[in-house]
């Protein structure tokens, strides 16, 4: 089915341009044309305005790499939902070749080689050829490449197809705003795994309190983001919106709001344990309320209108949604021992962000002012080190120039403070990308792995531990290296990483990037138990991405983090005074 033209936002257009680049390479055309389409796609993803506005105002030429041919594709996509150039390339490239590109490590050139020699067009055929050692016999494909393809296929088969947390929250927020506007109903809330801030989301659950379900259901089905309606009932309707995300909307009576919100938030394991506690108290808990046993059909509920009332009637504290995974939260609530979880308002600064000195979109001044506007007292500008070529990493001369700019801005923005920082690459051999005399130029040094992800568990773990033990490294960023739904974590002993973080005082980052959410919540809790110093960061590459701090805080909360366990809840003076790895 041709996608509705209305649903082509900036990201959707960019995805088509990327695919055109892939198709051009698969077809064997001039590689520079493919590079142009991909560069245009990157530029479009970076736009802050809707692409439609550029078309309407005849400003497409302002976008880097958008010339006449790319511009034609964009206009056709926005006007009709398809592109002549895209359709022609799809018809010219053997069916199935694009499927091979879903396998990490199989680029257009490799896919073309495999198809030309072995006529492979499916992932199953590719896997069989790799297992039989047939790939390594092809030009420019080595045994190690074959092994990596097999690992990538195994990883691909484990992908869930679930939506990223940030994408799901954006879709849910837009729908909530629409429903409130169109129906006048104000009690419209997120439920399900999205309310629990799980790292990936299956379907979005929305709950509405209303005595008139019909108009609510009708408003949902005609929302601008809806691509199709899957099912429509009296109290539940399901639709598919942009990016293929499903939204399930339920309408419940006002009197049952608390019970319904509790039930549909889950998790299933949490709810089962709650119902067990209710039964032991001769009570019955369901989505309508908490009842005395035998009175659920005729009697008034013991509690139903708020979650607080229900938890209290069961003899426990209210439990934050992020904790509702049956990981000991019910026992803690019954004992009155739940932690006072970290709040976004507790965060005083962001210690991992990037400017246009490397691969960021915005200037240092813009990033600093945006951070200050969020109420922060400081921001760490940790632009990339020199070895990461794709990011235009900083050499020593540029570091000194950037530090001079930061010094001038600090005089202007005081008492707000920009910390000079680097995200220094941990090379494959374990060495840091800068020598000590360069690392000493920074206020904040966070170390990261960006290459050689396929190293053995022992090699990768020792590689990271060496960086953590370095006296000038303050933190380890995105410790597992995973990209959700795209790339698995590298093989690393996180328990050993946590032990050494506790030993050395190295901070472990909880990265709020939508594809990262790394350190994962389970290990956040393990780190807290060992007394590790955590830091929540956005890893922002643009001013709006500073909002990724919300994801980092939510992930930390799922790991039972308090303000005391997170370093960047401290004032700048307190933060800089507890750096035992560096002499003051």
Secondary structure, DSSP 4 states (H G I P E B T S, - for coil): -PPPGGG--HHHHHHHHHHHHHHHHHHT--HHHHHHHHHHHHHHHT-SS-HHHHHHTT-GGGSTT--HHHHHHHHHHHHHS--HHHHHHHHHSPTTHHHHTTSTT--HHHHHHHHHHH---SHHHHHHHHHTT-GGGSTT--HHHHHHHHHHHHHHHT---PEEHHHHHHHHHHHHHHHHHHH----EEEEHHHHTT-SEESSEEEEEE-S-HHHHHHHHHT-TTEEEEEEE-SSEEEEEEGGG-EEEEEEE-GGGHHHHHHHHH--HHHHHHHHHHHHHTTEEEETTEEEETT-TTTSPPSB-S-HHHHHHHTTS----GGGTTTSSHHHHHHTT----B--GGG--EEEEE--TTTT-SS-HHHHHHHHHHTT-SEEEEEEEBTT-GGGT-B-HHHHHHHHHHHHHHHHHHTTSEEEEEEEEEB-TTS-BSS-HHHHTT-SEEEEE--S-TT--HHHHHHHHHHHHTSTT--EE-STT--BTTTBPPPS--HHHHHHHHHHH--EEEEE--TTT-BS-HHHHHHHHHTT--EEEE--BSSGGGGGGHHHHHHHHHHTT-BGGGBGGGS-HHHHHH--TTS--
